[in-house]
Amino acid sequence: MTTTIKVSGELRDRLKAQAARDGLTLGAHLARLAAADDRRHRLLVLQTAIAKTSSEGMESYAVESAAWERTELTDATA
């Protein structure tokens, strides 16, 4: 399904030029921009959660991460 959105001519031209520069259709370019903004938002939520983590929680995370990093992958199969 397709739809029409209203944007200024200046913005439309800018988006079309960006899409053309990367060899994309305008729709594909808009999808890429939306995906990038979704990622930016997820990272912001993660950053906020990390900032709210207690020092005990961060210490526990560090200990567990270190243990995983020392783990040998002897159970892995080829």
C-alpha beads as a LAMMPS data file, in Angstrom:
LAMMPS data file: protein, C-alpha beads

78 atoms
77 bonds

1 atom types
1 bond types

-500.0 500.0 xlo xhi
-500.0 500.0 ylo yhi
-500.0 500.0 zlo zhi

Masses

1 110.0

Atoms # bond

1 1 1 0.000 0.000 0.000
2 1 1 1.269 3.469 -0.779
3 1 1 0.200 6.807 0.577
4 1 1 0.891 10.472 0.108
5 1 1 2.548 12.641 2.724
6 1 1 2.724 16.402 2.697
7 1 1 6.163 17.940 3.013
8 1 1 7.625 21.152 1.732
9 1 1 9.106 21.122 -1.743
10 1 1 12.488 21.922 -0.228
11 1 1 12.354 18.880 2.070
12 1 1 11.094 16.635 -0.745
13 1 1 13.983 17.729 -2.970
14 1 1 16.485 17.208 -0.175
15 1 1 15.192 13.692 0.548
16 1 1 15.128 12.787 -3.151
17 1 1 18.720 14.002 -3.569
18 1 1 19.832 11.949 -0.562
19 1 1 18.064 8.866 -1.927
20 1 1 19.569 9.327 -5.394
21 1 1 23.042 9.815 -3.929
22 1 1 22.773 6.385 -2.311
23 1 1 20.994 4.718 -5.236
24 1 1 17.731 4.278 -3.321
25 1 1 14.131 5.016 -4.030
26 1 1 12.583 7.703 -1.890
27 1 1 10.551 5.034 -0.081
28 1 1 13.647 2.949 0.676
29 1 1 15.463 6.059 1.888
30 1 1 12.594 6.971 4.212
31 1 1 12.549 3.389 5.540
32 1 1 16.286 3.639 6.226
33 1 1 15.808 6.948 8.029
34 1 1 12.995 5.459 10.133
35 1 1 15.150 2.435 11.029
36 1 1 18.032 4.721 12.031
37 1 1 15.738 6.731 14.283
38 1 1 14.362 3.534 15.842
39 1 1 17.943 2.462 16.598
40 1 1 18.780 5.896 18.019
41 1 1 15.766 5.650 20.322
42 1 1 16.651 2.108 21.489
43 1 1 20.179 3.248 22.325
44 1 1 18.835 6.269 24.218
45 1 1 16.565 3.981 26.262
46 1 1 19.540 1.689 26.969
47 1 1 21.725 4.651 27.956
48 1 1 19.024 5.870 30.339
49 1 1 18.645 2.405 31.882
50 1 1 22.405 2.108 32.372
51 1 1 22.528 5.543 34.007
52 1 1 19.789 4.458 36.445
53 1 1 21.563 1.202 37.358
54 1 1 22.788 1.073 40.939
55 1 1 26.474 0.680 41.690
56 1 1 25.698 -2.800 43.070
57 1 1 23.984 -3.708 39.806
58 1 1 26.920 -2.437 37.761
59 1 1 29.364 -4.373 39.929
60 1 1 27.287 -7.543 39.541
61 1 1 27.215 -7.013 35.777
62 1 1 30.995 -6.541 35.660
63 1 1 31.614 -9.735 37.652
64 1 1 29.234 -11.804 35.512
65 1 1 30.611 -10.362 32.258
66 1 1 34.175 -11.142 33.320
67 1 1 33.173 -14.725 34.114
68 1 1 31.576 -15.143 30.679
69 1 1 34.652 -13.680 28.977
70 1 1 36.853 -16.288 30.684
71 1 1 34.571 -19.156 29.642
72 1 1 35.999 -21.633 27.162
73 1 1 33.670 -22.681 24.414
74 1 1 34.440 -26.367 24.870
75 1 1 30.810 -27.353 24.337
76 1 1 30.649 -25.691 20.939
77 1 1 30.295 -28.036 17.999
78 1 1 31.645 -27.461 14.542

Bonds

1 1 1 2
2 1 2 3
3 1 3 4
4 1 4 5
5 1 5 6
6 1 6 7
7 1 7 8
8 1 8 9
9 1 9 10
10 1 10 11
11 1 11 12
12 1 12 13
13 1 13 14
14 1 14 15
15 1 15 16
16 1 16 17
17 1 17 18
18 1 18 19
19 1 19 20
20 1 20 21
21 1 21 22
22 1 22 23
23 1 23 24
24 1 24 25
25 1 25 26
26 1 26 27
27 1 27 28
28 1 28 29
29 1 29 30
30 1 30 31
31 1 31 32
32 1 32 33
33 1 33 34
34 1 34 35
35 1 35 36
36 1 36 37
37 1 37 38
38 1 38 39
39 1 39 40
40 1 40 41
41 1 41 42
42 1 42 43
43 1 43 44
44 1 44 45
45 1 45 46
46 1 46 47
47 1 47 48
48 1 48 49
49 1 49 50
50 1 50 51
51 1 51 52
52 1 52 53
53 1 53 54
54 1 54 55
55 1 55 56
56 1 56 57
57 1 57 58
58 1 58 59
59 1 59 60
60 1 60 61
61 1 61 62
62 1 62 63
63 1 63 64
64 1 64 65
65 1 65 66
66 1 66 67
67 1 67 68
68 1 68 69
69 1 69 70
70 1 70 71
71 1 71 72
72 1 72 73
73 1 73 74
74 1 74 75
75 1 75 76
76 1 76 77
77 1 77 78
